[in-house]
Amino acid sequence: MGWNNLQIKGDSKLLKGVRNNSWVYFVHSYRTVPRNHKIVVATSDYGVSVPAVIEKNNLIGVQFHPEKSGDVGAVMIRNFIEMCDNEAK
C-alpha cells in the first residue's frame, strides 16, 4: 500500500503520455496472476512483480487508484475518457 512506480512493459491506450517509472497510489494489498501475460502493460515491484495495469482491447484493469495519483492519474483519466468517447462514435 502507498506510492510505488510503474514499469511500463508495452503499448497502452490508458498509459499514453505516462512516463516509465511514474509514481501512482496503491491502496490494495492483493495481486492478480493473469493467464495471458501479454495483457500486462505495466507492473510494480513489491518484492514480486505485481501486474499494475492490464489491457486488452477496450477492457482495462488497474491495481492502483488513478484518481489519487496526482498529475499522472489525471493523464490516465483523460485517456480513459477519450477511449470511451471514441467507442461511443
N, C-alpha and C positions, 0 to 999 in steps of 0.2 A: 504494500500500500504506500501511496505517496508518489512523488515525482520520479520518473525514470525516462530514459531516452528511447527513441525508436531507431532500430536498424532497418532501413528500408531495403527490401530484398527484390522488389520487382515493380513493374509498371502498375500504377493505381490511379483511377479517376479520383478517388477520395483524397489521395495524398498529393495531387498535382500542386506544385508550388511549395510543398513542405520539404525542408532540407533534412537529409540524413542526420541522425543523432539529435533531432529536435526533441525537446522535453515535453511530456504530457503527464496528466494527473491520473493515476490509478487508484481505485478505491476498493477493488475486489482482490481477494487472495486465492483465486482459483484459476485454472487454465484449461484450455481445450486441447485435444490432440486430434486434429483433422485427419481423416483417412487419406485425403488427397493434399499433400503438402504444397502442391502448385498453387493453391488458393491463398497461401500465406504470403502477404505482400510486405509485412513488417513484423518484427519481433522485438522483444525486450529481454534483457538478461536479468534474471533473479536467481543466479546460481545454476539455472537451467534456462534454456531458450523458451520463452513464452510467446506463442502467437499473439501479437497485439492487434493486427488488422488482417482480416480475411476478406477476400473479394472475389466474387465470381459473377460475371455479367452484371445484373442490377441488384445483386444481394451483397450486403456489406455487414460485417460484424467487427466491433472494436472492443477491446478488453478494458479500455480506459474511458474517461469522460471528456469528450471534446469540449463540452460547454464549460468545463472547469479548467481547461488547458490554455487559457490566455489567447494570445495572438495566433499561435499555432492551431489551436482548436477552432478559432474563428475562420481560418482558411479552410479547414475541413468542413465546417458547417456551410460555408459559401459554396464549396464544391458539391456538397450533398444537395443543396437547394438547386444548383444548376443541373445536376444529374436528374433530379425529379422533374424539373421544368422541361428538360429535353425529352424525357419519357412521355410527358403529357402531350407533346406536339405531334 
